[in-house]
Structures are given as C-alpha cells and as structure tokens.
Amino acid sequence: NKRIGGKEPSLMKEKDLAIMEQFRKCIPIFSVLNDAKRQEIILILTDFPGEGLTVNGITERIDLSRPAVSHHLKVLKQAGVIGVRSCGVENHYYLTFKAALRNLKILVAQVEASCDLR
C-alpha cells in the first residue's frame, strides 16, 4: 500500500460509502437529463401540467418515431422523472420528478454534510 503523508490510506468511511451509494441511485437521473431528446420530451410535458400527454400526443410534437418516444418515456419513468396514468385505453405521461428530486436532495445533503458546507 502506498503511504500518503506518512500514513496508510484509510478505508472508505461509512459516510463516503453512503454518498457513493446515493451517487449510484442518481445515475439514471443524470443520464436522462443528459439526452437532448429526453430534455425535449420533458419540456413538452411542462406545457401539460397535471393532464399529461399520450405517446401519440408527444410524437406529434417531436421529431421522433412512436417507438423511440416510447423508449424515452420508459427511461424517464424508470428514473422517476415522469409518471403514467391510465385513462381508458390510453396512458397519459406527466412530469413528476418526485423520486428523482428525493434522491438528488439526499445526495446534496450528504455531500454538504461531508464537505461541511451547511
């Protein structure tokens, strides 16, 4: 093992492991927000708060095929950015961000505490 400043490097502290675990939970959020088409879908859905849109409604407003829109919606849902509500035979997709924001808030709080930024 390499010595740092004359000391053995310590194992990761429990709080550091918790932060790394929270980073892993947030990876899907960072991933979905890094894609331009997913950003566009999110912006489209902001025009329909509460009611949401169907896959066809989103497809009419974006330069993507229906299967591509469905794929992006699945990824956004898995990341906790959107929710889906059944209305008859159709599904309406709407912004929720609840799960995503909860995970991001936990991460920020852990990093602030670790870096003594509070």
N, C-alpha and C positions, 0 to 999 in steps of 0.2 A: 504494500500500500504506500502511496505517496504521502509524504508529510506536508502539511500546509502550515507555514509559520511555526514549525517545530512541533506541531500537534497532529495526531492521527485524525483523518477526516471522520466526523461523526456520521452515524447512520441518519437517514432522514427522520426528522421528528414527526410525531403523530400529527401535529397540525399541518406540516408540509404534505404528508400523505393525504390528509383530508382535502387540502387545496388541490392537489393533483387529481384526486377523485372527482372533485367538483369541476375542474377543467374538462375532464373526460365527459362529464354529463352535459357540458355546454358545447362540446364539439359539433353536435348536429345543428345547433342554433347558428354558430359561426359559419358553418358550412352552407346552410340555406341562405343566409344573408349575404354570402359572397357570390351568389349566382345572379346575373343580371335579369334573366327571365323570371326567376322567383321574386326578385325585387319588384319587377313589373306586375306580377300577379298580386303581390301584397298591396301595391299602390292602387290597382284596380279594385280590390276588395275594400279599400278605405272609402270608396265612393258609395258603398252599400252597407253601412254600419247596421248591425242587427239582422237585417234580412239576408245578406249574403247573395251569392250567385251560384248557378248550376255550372257544371263543366262546360256546357254549350254556351252559357252566358259569358263565361270567361274567354272561351275560344273565339267568340265573336269580337272580342276586344283586344286580342293579342295575336301576333304573327307566329302561332304555333299550331300544330295539329292537335286534335282532340286527345289522342293517346299521350302526346307529350305533356299537355296540360294536366291530364290525369296523373301522370308520373310525378310532375312537380307538386301537385296537390298532396299526393301520398307522402312525399318527403317533407313538405311543410307541416302536414298533420303529425307525422312522427316526431318532428322537432318541437311540437307544442305551439306552433305559431298560428295555426288555423284550427277551427273545429268544423264539424259537419253535422247537419241536422236533416233528417228525412222529412220531406214534405210530399206526401202521396208517393208517387213512384220515383220522384227525383230527390237528389241530395243537394242541399244548399251549403256552400262553403263560406265561412265567415272568419274574420280575424278574431283571435282570442289572446294570443301571446301570454296567457296566464301561466302555463307551465314553464315556458321559456323565460319569462321575466322572474319567476320564482327562483329558478336555477341561477340566473345571472345575478340576482340580488344576493343570494347566498355566496356566490363566488366573490363578488365585490366586497362583501362584509368580511369574508375570510382573508382576502388579500389586504384589506385595510388594517385588520387586526394584526396580521403577521408583520406588516411593514410599519406598524404603529402610526397610522395615518388618521386615526379618529380624533 
